[in-house]
Amino acid sequence: ELLDRDEILVAEGSAGLAPWPEARWAEPLRDALPRLLAEDLWRLRQPYPVTLGAAQTPDLESLRLIVQVDEWLARGDAAGLQLKLRARWHFTPLHAPAGTALPAPGAADVAVPCGRQADALADAHRRSITLLAARIVAAS
């Protein structure tokens, strides 16, 4: 919720946040992050179906992935900016048969270097989601 606002925030100092000058999210993060993560998971997990939200056909959905994003901020120093994405995930059964083994919960710390232009920062955010999806797939 801290980052779900129009402005793109970057870390400032040891505990502050500042809006990136003249940069805004194209859509709310609560919509964009799950949608992009689902797209990447779908691409990486083919032929296994991945759905966002309620499944169109509940019979096909046996597990639900819950992802908690703990940090998704760019931090800078003299060398440049680095975007850090820290997330945890776990699976819950939906329509799985009794006794279905669940993949183990997981966590990832993803760091993506980026430039100081708005386009580079947006690209780093997108790449970090793809890297998170790859970690989830590799762990499950």
C-alpha positions as CSV (number, residue, x, y, z in Angstrom):
1,E,0.0,0.0,0.0
2,L,2.9,2.3,0.7
3,L,3.9,2.3,-3.0
4,D,0.4,2.1,-4.5
5,R,0.1,5.8,-5.5
6,D,0.4,7.7,-8.7
7,E,4.0,8.8,-8.1
8,I,7.0,6.4,-8.6
9,L,8.9,6.5,-5.3
10,V,12.6,6.0,-4.7
11,A,14.4,5.6,-1.4
12,E,16.0,8.7,0.0
13,G,18.5,8.6,2.8
14,S,18.2,5.8,5.3
15,A,14.5,5.9,5.9
16,G,12.9,8.4,3.5
17,L,10.9,8.1,0.3
18,A,10.7,10.7,-2.5
19,P,8.7,10.8,-5.7
20,W,10.7,10.4,-8.9
21,P,10.6,13.8,-10.7
22,E,8.0,14.0,-13.5
23,A,7.3,10.2,-13.5
24,R,4.0,8.5,-12.8
25,W,2.8,4.9,-12.9
26,A,0.8,4.1,-16.0
27,E,-1.8,2.1,-14.0
28,P,-2.3,1.4,-10.3
29,L,0.2,-1.0,-8.9
30,R,-2.5,-3.1,-7.3
31,D,-3.6,-3.9,-10.9
32,A,-0.3,-3.8,-12.8
33,L,1.8,-6.0,-10.5
34,P,-0.5,-9.0,-10.4
35,R,-1.3,-8.8,-14.1
36,L,2.3,-8.6,-15.2
37,L,3.3,-11.4,-12.8
38,A,0.5,-13.6,-14.1
39,E,1.6,-12.9,-17.7
40,D,5.2,-13.9,-16.9
41,L,4.1,-17.0,-14.9
42,W,1.9,-18.0,-17.8
43,R,4.7,-17.6,-20.3
44,L,7.2,-19.5,-18.1
45,R,4.8,-22.3,-16.9
46,Q,3.3,-23.4,-20.2
47,P,1.5,-25.7,-20.7
48,Y,0.2,-25.3,-17.1
49,P,-2.6,-22.7,-16.8
50,V,-2.1,-19.6,-14.7
51,T,-5.1,-17.4,-13.9
52,L,-5.3,-14.1,-12.3
53,G,-8.1,-13.8,-9.8
54,A,-11.0,-16.3,-10.0
55,A,-10.5,-19.0,-12.6
56,Q,-12.8,-19.0,-15.6
57,T,-13.2,-22.8,-15.1
58,P,-12.7,-23.6,-11.4
59,D,-12.1,-27.3,-12.3
60,L,-8.7,-26.3,-13.8
61,E,-7.5,-24.3,-10.9
62,S,-6.1,-26.5,-8.1
63,L,-3.6,-24.2,-6.4
64,R,-3.6,-20.5,-5.8
65,L,-0.4,-18.5,-5.6
66,I,-0.3,-15.8,-2.9
67,V,2.6,-13.3,-3.3
68,Q,3.5,-10.7,-0.6
69,V,5.8,-7.9,-1.9
70,D,7.8,-6.6,1.0
71,E,9.9,-4.1,-0.9
72,W,10.0,-2.7,-4.4
73,L,12.2,0.4,-4.3
74,A,15.1,2.0,-6.2
75,R,18.0,3.1,-4.1
76,G,20.8,5.2,-5.4
77,D,24.4,6.1,-4.7
78,A,27.2,7.7,-6.7
79,A,27.4,4.6,-8.9
80,G,23.7,4.7,-10.0
81,L,20.3,3.3,-9.0
82,Q,19.5,-0.3,-8.2
83,L,15.9,-1.5,-7.9
84,K,15.3,-4.1,-5.2
85,L,12.3,-6.4,-5.1
86,R,11.8,-8.5,-2.0
87,A,8.9,-10.9,-2.0
88,R,7.5,-14.0,-0.3
89,W,5.0,-16.5,-1.7
90,H,3.1,-19.6,-0.8
91,F,0.4,-21.8,-2.4
92,T,-3.0,-22.6,-1.1
93,P,-5.2,-25.5,-2.3
94,L,-8.4,-24.7,-4.0
95,H,-9.9,-27.6,-5.9
96,A,-7.0,-30.0,-5.4
97,P,-7.7,-33.6,-4.3
98,A,-7.1,-34.3,-0.6
99,G,-3.5,-35.0,0.1
100,T,-2.2,-33.0,-2.8
101,A,1.4,-31.9,-2.0
102,L,1.9,-28.1,-2.1
103,P,5.0,-26.5,-3.4
104,A,7.1,-25.2,-0.5
105,P,6.8,-21.5,0.4
106,G,9.5,-19.3,-1.1
107,A,11.2,-15.9,-1.0
108,A,13.3,-13.9,-3.3
109,D,15.5,-10.8,-3.2
110,V,15.9,-9.5,-6.7
111,A,18.2,-6.6,-7.6
112,V,18.2,-4.9,-11.0
113,P,20.6,-2.1,-11.8
114,C,19.1,0.8,-13.6
115,G,19.9,4.3,-15.0
116,R,18.6,7.6,-13.7
117,Q,16.1,8.2,-16.5
118,A,12.4,7.4,-16.0
119,D,12.4,4.9,-18.9
120,A,15.3,2.9,-17.3
121,L,13.5,2.9,-13.9
122,A,10.3,1.6,-15.5
123,D,12.3,-1.1,-17.4
124,A,14.0,-2.2,-14.2
125,H,10.6,-2.5,-12.5
126,R,9.3,-4.7,-15.4
127,R,12.5,-6.8,-15.4
128,S,12.2,-7.4,-11.6
129,I,8.7,-8.9,-12.0
130,T,10.0,-11.2,-14.7
131,L,12.9,-12.3,-12.4
132,L,10.5,-12.9,-9.6
133,A,8.3,-15.0,-11.8
134,A,11.3,-17.1,-12.8
135,R,12.2,-17.7,-9.2
136,I,8.7,-18.8,-8.4
137,V,8.6,-21.2,-11.3
138,A,12.1,-22.6,-10.4
139,A,11.0,-23.2,-6.8
140,S,7.7,-24.8,-7.6
